[in-house]
């Protein structure tokens, strides 16, 4: 055989080896987890929806909790004396007398009489502008600012005021504010329970998605496992894939929730010219969740992304353990 023929045979063998090596390299580079498909996009959408709802729930819980805290702080700072009109009663003198009596009690910082103009403004959303309160039997109010650390004896104050002014009454707001705070706490508890259910639903969704992804490449996973690939190696591939998927969906859902909070806060701040809006503002402020609420949204996104990755990891390890149980001699 000539030297030329030997060289030709040598190059042909090299070409054949290269042709065989390329498929092997391609098979080696093929991912264990199936590439992004319709099911993967659907999972991203599901996670985005669940994150969006979870963030809305978290924002509502934050809003109600902060409002309840404001109510509790307000109740610890102020009380109200109300004097109803009566025959022969000099309203201005009665207001001055009631203010003086309340101011003499230890624990009272100051008293402030709500004047006629301020009283008319309080009634304006319901009775219109230009109201003359002398034409109506409108009660007058006195705001009593109290010391939070050492509040006065409200029972003694109430008795002293009603003794001099039978038409007067002292309201420390505790009864109705306690009910509102209790309702707010119940709402927070329900919101936390709903949030836990949403996170549980997200976990179950990821479990089913992981199982589906493993079924799609089940033969490859079993071969890798039987030839010695460690469970944590296979689980790491799935964890990386589902972490990216989870973060995509969670980021989209969190961004949508933040947009809703911003738009709703802006809208509510520009539509406060009705009695209903005034009442809503008195109860919930301007519907702004604050920096703590937005930080909670970011935390929720990170938690859902990490939860997605951790769930897929646990599911893969459990699946491989189940293979070992079913085929111990393999």
N, C-alpha and C positions, 0 to 999 in steps of 0.2 A: 504494500500500500504506500502510495507516495505521501510526501510531506503535506502536499496540498489537500489530499483527501482526508488525512488525519486532522488537519486544521478545520476543515469543513465539518467533520463529525464532531469535533470538540465544540464548535460554535452552535451546532444543532442541539447538542446536549445541554449547553448553557441556556439556550432559548427555551428548551422544554422545561428546564428547572425554573426558569423565570416565570413561565406561564403557570406552572403549578404553584409557585410561591405567591403569585398575586392573589389567587383565590383564597389561599391560606391567610394571607395578610388581611384580606377583606373580611374573612370570617372572624379573624382575631379582632378587628376594629369594630365589628358589628356590636351595637349596644345590647345589653341583656334586657333592658326595658324597651318595649316597643316604642317606636318613634311616635311623635305627636299625631294623633288621629282624631276622628270625630268624637270618640269617647273621651279623649284627653281634653279637647276643647269644651266638651259638655261639663267635665269636672271643674275646669277653671270657672265656667259660668255659675255652676252650683256653689262653689266656694265664694265667689264674688257676691252672690245673692245672700248667702248665709252671713257673710261678713258685714254686708250692708245692714241687714236686719239686726245683727248683734250690736253694731255700732249705734244704730238708732236707739235700741233698747238701753245701751249703756249711757247714751246722752240723756235720755229721758230720766233714767235713774239718777244721774248726776244733777240734773235740773231740779228734780223733786227734792233730793237730799239737801241741796244748797238752799232751796226755798224754805224747807223745814227748819234749817239752822238759822236762817234770817228771822223766821217767825219766833223761834225760841229766844233769840237775842232781843227782838223788839219787845216781847212780853216782859223781859227782865228789866227793861228801861223805862217803860211808860205805863200810865194808867189814865183813865178818862173819867171826869165828873160831868154828868149830864143834868141840866136843869130844865125841866119842862115848864112852859108858861102856865100860870094859874091866875085866878081872879085876884086883883089887888097886889100882885107880885111885881115889885120893881126889879126887872131882869138884870139891869146893870149893877144895882146894889147887891143883888143875890150872887151874881158872878164874883164880885169883889169879895164878899163875905166867905163864899165857899173856897175861893183861892187862898184867902188868908188862913182859914182853918186847916186846909191841907198843908200849907207851907209850914205850919208850926210843928208838924210831926217829924220826929227823927227819921232819917232815911229819905226824906224828900229833898231833892236838889233844887228844884224850881217848879213854878207853875206858870202856865201861859193860857190866857183867855183867847179863844178863837173869836175874832171880831166879826162884825156884821158882813163886811166884804168877803172875808174868808169863808164864812158860813154860806153866803150866796153862791160862791164859786163851787163849794162842795155839792150844792143842789143843782147847779146849772146843767149838768148832763141829763137830768131827768125833768127839770121844770123850766129850762130855758134861761136865757140871759135877761137882764133887766129886772130881776126878781126883787121885790120889796118884802123882806122877811117879817116886817111888822104887820103885814096883812095876813100872815099865816101863823098858826100855832107851832112855830118851829123851835125845837129845843136848842139850847146853846151849850157849848162844850168848853171844858177846861182840860188842857193837857198837863198831866202831872209827871214830871221827870223824877225818877227814883234812883236811889243808889243801888246798883246791882249787887254789890258785896254785902250791903246791910239794908234790905228793903224794910219799909215801914209796916206797922201793924194795920193791914187793910180793914180788918173787922172793926177795930177801934176808930179808924178814920171814917168808915162808912157810918157808924153809929153817931159820931160827933156831927157829921154833916147833915144827916137826915133829922137829927134833933133840932137843929136850927132852921133847916130848909126841907120841909117834908116832900116837896116836889123834886128834890135832887136825888141822884143815885150815883154811886161809885162803881165803875166797871174796871176790874183789873185784867179783863180779857182772857183770863186763864181758862175758863170753861170752853169757849169756842176755839181758842187757839190750841188747847190740848187735843181737842177733837181733830182739828186740821192736821196737827203734827202726827197724831196716831194714824190718820188716813194716809199721810205722806209716807210714814214708815211701812205701812201695809203695802202701799204701791211700790216702794223700793224692794220689799221682800218678793213681791210678785215679779217685778222686773228681773231680779237676780235669778229667780227660778226659771223664767222664760229664757234668760241668757244661757243658763246651764243646759236647758233642753236644746237650744240651737247649737251649742258646742258639741253636745252629744250626737245630734243629727249629722254634724260635719264629720265627726269621727267615724260614724257608721258609713257615711258616704265614701270616705277615703278607704275604709276597710274593703268595701265592695269593689272600688276602683282598683285597689292593689291586687285583689284576688283576680279580677278580670285581666289585668296586665300580666300577672303570672301565668294565667291559663293561656294567654296568647303566645308565650314563649316557654311553656311548661317543660317541653322536652329538652330545651337548651339548659334550663335551670337544673333539671334533674341530672343531666349528664355532668354539668359542672360540679354539682354537689357530690356525685358519686366518684368522680375522678380526683377529688380532694379539695375542691374550692371551699373555703371556710364560709360558714353561714353569714358571718359579719361582712365578708367581702361582697356577697350577693346582696345582702341587706343594705350595704352602703350605696350600691348602685341605685337601688329603688329609693332610698332615702334622699339621695341627691336629686333624682328626677322629680319626686313628689314635693320636695322643698321648693324647687323652682316653680312647679305648678301651683302649689299652695300660696306662695308669695305673690305670684301674678294675680290670682283671684282675690286674695286678701287685700292687696294694694288697690285693685280696681274698686272693690266694695267699700274700702275705707275712704278712698277719694270721693266716691259718690255720696257717702254719708256726710263728710265734711262740707261738700258743696250744698247739701240740703240744709245743714245747720246754718251755714253762712247766709244762704238765700232767705231762710225763714226768719232769722234774726233781723236781717235788713228789712224784710217786709213788715214784720211786727213793729219795728221802730218807726215806720212811716205810716202806720194805720192805727193810731192810738187816739182818734178823735171821737170815739163812740163810748157810751157807758159800758158796753160789754168789754171793749178793749181796756177801759180803765180798770174794771174788775179783774180782768186777766192779768194786767200789769201788777195790780196789788197782790195777786196771789203768786205769780211766777216771774215777776220782773219783766225784762225785755226778751225772754226766751233765749238768752245767750248762755251757752254751757261753760264758757270761760276757758282759760288755758288748761285747767285740770281736765276738762272734758276732751279737749283736742289731744292732750297727751294720752288720755285713756284710749282714744281712737287709734293712735299710733301703736300703743301697747297691744291693743286688740289685734291689729294686723300682724304684729310680730308673734303673738301667742298662737294665732290660727295657723300661720306659716310653720312655726315650730311643731305645733300639734299635728299638722298634716304629715310632716317628715317623720315624727316619732311614731305615729300610728302605722305608717307604711313599714317602718323598720320592725316594729313588733309583729305585724301581720306576716312579714316574710320569714322571720325567725320561727314563728309558730308553724308556718306552712312547712318549712324544712324539717322541723322537729317531728311533725306529723308524718313526713316521708320516712324518717328513720324508724318511727314506731311501726309503720305499715310494712316496711321492707328492711328488717334489721340485718339480713344477711347480704344485702346488696353492696 
